[in-house]
Amino acid sequence: NTGSVSGAEYVGGVCGYNYGTIENSYYNNSVYSGKDVGSNYGTVTEVSGKTSEQFASGEVAYLLGGIWGQEIGTDEYPVLNGKKVYENKTYTGCCEKYQGDVIKCEYSNTQKDAIYLGNHNFKNGTCTGCGIYEPAQLVDNYYQIGNAGNLLWFAQQVNNERKTSINAILTADIVVNDNLLDSLKFDKNGKVTNESDFEKWIPIGNGSRQYQGTFDGQNHTISGLYFNDDSTDYVGLFGYKHYGTIKNVGVIDSYFKGKDDVGGICGSMNYGTIENSYNTGTVSGSFRVGGVCGYNYLKCKITNSYNAGSVSGSNMYAGGVCGYKADTSTIENSYNTGSVSGNQVVGGVCG
């Protein structure tokens, strides 16, 4: 309703006396400023008065939705089967994840991206306001990873966005959780009791999204990776590597606990290479557990690499460098100085 309303009793902008259902209806309160419904004994939902300016802006057409539309700047009021109206908001927050307050709401016949006035405040690559990770910059086909947020973002690109062939280099030593192994607390059954204190790690690549790019640590280290789920396969800095190379990286002060195919550098590898890399973190699992790689399948190669961390497997195939190696794969010029324990088929270098 956009017209004037007057009467002695039971007077409303939409209805004078209601015993039924009224919903999604508006009236111009610049013309009539009384009640929405004069007397109501039924159901009233989304009924209110709006100003002439709100009608002209397209707000009411947007709220009505459905077959209602309006050509902004031409139609003063909503019309049936008119042009679709979109709501465009401006927020005080820094991104979609943390929108903050709405400070402006405009309507148009074109859908526009939301505007966020806040800026991300990145600390070690993670925004303190919304928790989003800082994207790594792409230079010469390699993502430059210089902090923990960059690394976590890179893992998301592989695992969530299916960008399994992207490359990366480390430009600095990366610390995801500071002083991790010394901070862990365990109960009498060996279960971690302070897990909520740590940023959780999701290995790069898995059984359905196998990482195929090149990862060059440039002789930097990654420390403080925490993964603790003994029902999950493919665990390590990388979960599953298919083709490509991992090189020049050290994984230190980290904790990996999984089920099958668990390794400090890589859980499972097929037609891939690990070179000039090492692990000093704690690695445990059930089947095929290794300090550097859990499972070397077809034509894999580990060279110039070592493990100095603790390795334990509760089932079969535990090794200081590799848990299980297929006949077509090789381990060259590599060694282990860490403790290795297991149930069956346990070796200092390879199970």
C-alpha positions in Angstrom: 0.0 0.0 0.0 1.3 3.5 -0.9 -1.9 5.5 -0.4 -3.2 7.4 2.6 -5.2 5.7 5.3 -7.7 7.2 7.7 -10.6 6.0 9.9 -12.1 6.0 13.4 -11.1 2.5 14.6 -9.5 -0.7 13.4 -7.2 1.3 11.1 -3.9 -0.1 9.7 -1.4 0.6 7.0 -1.9 -2.8 5.5 -5.1 -4.1 7.2 -7.8 -2.7 9.5 -8.9 -6.0 11.1 -7.2 -9.3 10.7 -8.4 -12.8 11.5 -6.2 -14.6 8.9 -2.6 -14.4 7.7 -0.7 -11.4 6.5 2.9 -11.7 5.4 5.7 -10.0 3.5 3.7 -6.7 3.1 4.6 -3.1 3.4 3.0 0.4 3.5 4.3 3.9 3.0 4.6 5.4 6.5 5.5 8.7 5.0 1.7 8.9 4.1 0.3 6.9 7.0 2.2 6.6 10.3 -0.3 4.6 12.4 -0.4 0.9 13.1 0.6 -1.9 10.7 -2.7 -3.7 11.4 -5.5 -2.0 13.3 -6.6 -5.1 15.2 -5.1 -8.5 14.9 -6.4 -12.0 15.9 -4.4 -13.9 13.2 -0.8 -14.1 12.0 1.3 -11.2 10.9 4.8 -11.8 9.5 7.2 -9.4 7.9 4.8 -6.5 7.8 6.0 -2.9 8.5 5.9 0.7 7.3 8.7 2.1 5.0 9.4 5.7 3.9 8.9 7.0 0.4 12.7 7.0 0.2 13.0 3.3 1.1 10.4 2.4 -1.5 12.2 4.4 -4.2 15.6 3.0 -3.2 14.5 -0.6 -4.0 14.6 -1.8 -0.5 11.0 -2.9 -0.4 11.2 -4.6 -3.7 14.2 -6.5 -2.4 12.4 -7.5 0.8 9.3 -8.6 -1.1 11.3 -10.7 -3.5 9.6 -13.3 -5.6 7.8 -11.8 -8.6 8.4 -8.3 -7.3 11.0 -6.1 -8.9 11.8 -2.5 -9.6 13.9 -0.4 -12.0 15.9 1.7 -9.6 15.8 5.4 -10.5 12.7 4.9 -12.7 10.1 3.1 -10.7 9.1 4.8 -7.4 7.5 1.6 -6.1 7.9 -2.2 -6.6 6.1 -3.6 -9.6 5.1 -7.1 -10.5 7.6 -8.9 -12.8 9.9 -5.9 -12.6 13.7 -5.8 -12.8 15.4 -7.9 -10.1 16.7 -5.9 -7.1 19.9 -6.8 -5.3 21.2 -5.8 -1.9 24.7 -4.5 -1.7 26.3 -4.1 1.8 29.3 -2.4 3.2 30.8 -3.9 6.4 33.2 -2.7 9.0 35.0 -6.1 9.1 37.9 -7.3 7.0 36.4 -10.1 5.0 33.5 -12.4 4.4 34.6 -14.6 7.3 34.5 -11.6 9.7 32.0 -9.1 8.4 31.5 -6.9 11.4 28.7 -4.3 11.5 26.8 -3.2 8.4 27.3 0.5 7.9 25.7 0.9 4.5 23.1 -1.0 2.6 22.3 0.0 -1.0 20.0 -1.6 -3.6 20.6 -1.8 -7.3 19.7 -3.9 -10.4 23.2 -5.2 -10.5 24.7 -7.7 -8.1 27.9 -6.3 -6.6 30.6 -7.8 -4.3 30.3 -6.8 -0.6 32.7 -4.1 0.6 34.8 -4.7 3.7 36.4 -1.6 5.2 38.5 -3.4 7.8 42.1 -4.5 7.0 43.6 -7.8 7.9 46.0 -7.8 10.8 48.3 -10.7 9.9 50.5 -12.2 12.7 52.7 -15.0 11.5 50.4 -15.1 8.4 47.1 -15.5 10.3 44.6 -12.6 10.7 44.0 -11.8 14.3 40.5 -10.6 13.5 39.1 -13.3 11.3 41.6 -16.2 11.3 42.1 -16.2 7.5 45.5 -17.2 6.2 47.7 -14.8 4.3 48.0 -15.9 0.7 51.5 -16.7 -0.6 52.7 -14.6 -3.5 53.4 -16.3 -6.8 56.8 -15.5 -8.3 58.1 -17.3 -11.4 55.6 -20.1 -11.0 56.6 -20.7 -7.3 54.5 -19.6 -4.3 56.8 -17.8 -1.8 56.1 -19.2 1.7 57.5 -17.0 4.4 55.4 -17.6 7.4 53.0 -20.2 8.9 49.9 -18.6 7.4 51.4 -18.9 3.9 52.1 -22.6 4.5 48.6 -23.3 5.8 47.1 -21.3 2.9 49.2 -23.4 0.5 47.9 -26.6 2.0 44.3 -25.3 1.5 45.0 -24.6 -2.1 46.1 -28.2 -2.7 43.5 -29.9 -0.5 40.4 -27.7 -0.9 40.9 -26.0 -4.2 42.3 -29.0 -6.0 45.4 -27.2 -7.2 47.6 -30.3 -6.8 50.3 -29.2 -9.3 51.3 -25.9 -7.8 54.9 -25.3 -6.7 56.4 -23.6 -3.6 59.6 -22.5 -2.1 60.4 -21.5 1.5 61.8 -18.0 2.0 62.3 -18.3 5.7 62.2 -20.8 8.6 58.5 -21.5 9.3 57.1 -22.0 12.9 53.5 -23.2 13.1 53.5 -24.0 16.8 56.3 -22.7 19.0 58.2 -25.2 21.2 55.6 -27.9 20.3 57.1 -31.2 21.7 58.0 -29.6 25.0 54.5 -28.2 25.3 52.6 -31.4 24.8 50.9 -32.9 27.9 49.8 -36.5 28.1 47.6 -38.6 30.3 48.5 -42.0 31.7 47.3 -43.6 28.5 49.5 -41.5 26.3 46.7 -39.3 25.0 47.4 -35.6 24.4 45.4 -33.5 26.9 46.1 -30.0 25.7 45.3 -30.3 22.0 43.3 -27.1 21.9 46.5 -25.2 22.5 47.9 -25.9 19.1 47.2 -24.9 15.5 46.2 -28.2 13.8 48.1 -29.3 10.6 46.3 -30.8 7.6 48.9 -32.7 5.5 49.4 -31.4 1.9 47.8 -33.9 -0.4 45.8 -37.0 0.4 44.4 -40.2 -1.2 42.0 -38.3 -3.5 44.1 -35.2 -4.1 47.7 -36.2 -4.5 50.3 -33.5 -4.5 52.2 -33.4 -7.8 54.2 -30.2 -7.7 57.7 -29.3 -6.6 58.4 -28.1 -3.1 61.8 -26.6 -2.4 62.6 -25.7 1.2 65.8 -23.8 0.2 67.5 -25.4 3.3 64.9 -23.8 5.7 63.0 -25.7 8.4 59.3 -26.1 9.2 58.6 -26.6 12.9 55.6 -27.1 15.1 53.4 -29.2 12.8 50.8 -31.0 14.9 48.6 -33.9 13.6 47.0 -36.3 16.0 44.4 -38.7 14.6 45.1 -42.4 14.6 42.2 -43.1 12.3 43.6 -41.1 9.3 46.0 -42.4 6.6 48.6 -40.4 4.7 50.1 -38.2 7.4 53.2 -36.0 7.4 54.2 -32.6 6.1 52.8 -34.1 2.9 50.1 -36.7 3.0 50.4 -38.2 -0.5 53.0 -37.2 -3.1 52.5 -38.4 -6.7 55.4 -37.4 -9.1 57.4 -34.3 -8.5 60.1 -33.5 -5.9 60.3 -32.5 -2.2 63.8 -31.1 -1.5 66.0 -29.1 0.8 63.6 -29.0 3.8 63.9 -30.0 7.4 60.8 -30.9 9.6 61.6 -30.3 13.2 59.8 -30.1 16.6 56.7 -31.7 15.1 54.2 -34.4 16.1 52.6 -36.8 13.7 50.2 -39.5 14.8 48.1 -41.3 12.2 47.0 -44.7 11.1 48.7 -46.1 7.9 51.4 -44.4 5.7 52.8 -41.9 8.2 56.1 -40.1 7.7 57.8 -36.9 8.9 58.3 -35.5 5.4 55.7 -37.6 3.5 53.2 -40.3 4.3 53.0 -42.0 1.0 54.9 -41.4 -2.3 54.4 -42.7 -5.8 56.8 -41.9 -8.7 58.2 -39.1 -6.6 61.5 -37.9 -5.1 62.7 -36.7 -1.6 66.1 -35.3 -1.6 68.3 -33.3 0.8 65.7 -33.4 3.5 65.3 -34.5 7.1 63.0 -35.1 10.1 63.6 -34.7 13.8 60.0 -34.8 14.9 58.0 -37.6 16.5 56.2 -40.0 14.1 53.8 -42.8 15.0 51.2 -44.9 13.4 50.0 -48.4 12.7 51.1 -49.7 9.2 54.1 -48.4 7.1 55.6 -45.7 9.3 58.9 -44.0 8.6 60.9 -41.0 9.8 61.2 -39.5 6.3 58.5 -41.4 4.4 56.0 -44.0 5.4 55.5 -45.8 2.1 57.6 -45.6 -1.1 55.5 -47.2 -3.8 56.5 -47.3 -7.5 59.8 -45.9 -8.7 60.3 -43.5 -5.7 63.6 -42.2 -4.6 64.9 -40.9 -1.2 68.4 -39.5 -1.4 70.7 -37.5 0.9 68.1 -37.5 3.6 68.0 -38.6 7.3 65.8 -39.0 10.3 66.8 -38.2 13.9 63.3 -38.3 15.4 61.4 -41.1 17.2 59.5 -43.5 15.0 57.0 -46.1 16.2 54.6 -48.4 14.4 52.0 -50.6 16.2 51.4 -53.0 13.3 53.9 -53.8 10.5 56.7 -52.0 8.6 58.4 -49.3 10.7 61.7 -47.8 9.6 64.0 -44.9 10.5 64.0 -43.5 7.0 61.2 -45.4 5.3 58.5 -47.7 6.7 58.0 -49.8 3.5 59.8 -49.6 0.2 58.7 -51.3 -3.0 61.3 -53.2 -5.1 61.2 -50.5 -7.8 62.1 -47.7 -5.3 65.4 -46.7 -3.9 67.0 -45.2 -0.8 70.5 -43.7 -1.4 73.1 -42.0 0.8 70.6 -41.7 3.7 70.7 -42.6 7.4 68.8 -42.7 10.7 69.9 -41.9 14.2 66.4 -41.9 15.9 64.8 -44.6 17.9 62.6 -47.0 15.9 60.1 -49.4 17.5 57.3 -51.6 16.0 55.6 -54.9 16.1 56.8 -56.7 12.9 59.3 -55.9 10.2 61.2 -53.1 11.8 64.5 -51.6 10.5 66.9 -48.8 11.3 66.7 -47.5 7.8 63.7 -49.3 6.2 61.1 -51.7 7.5 
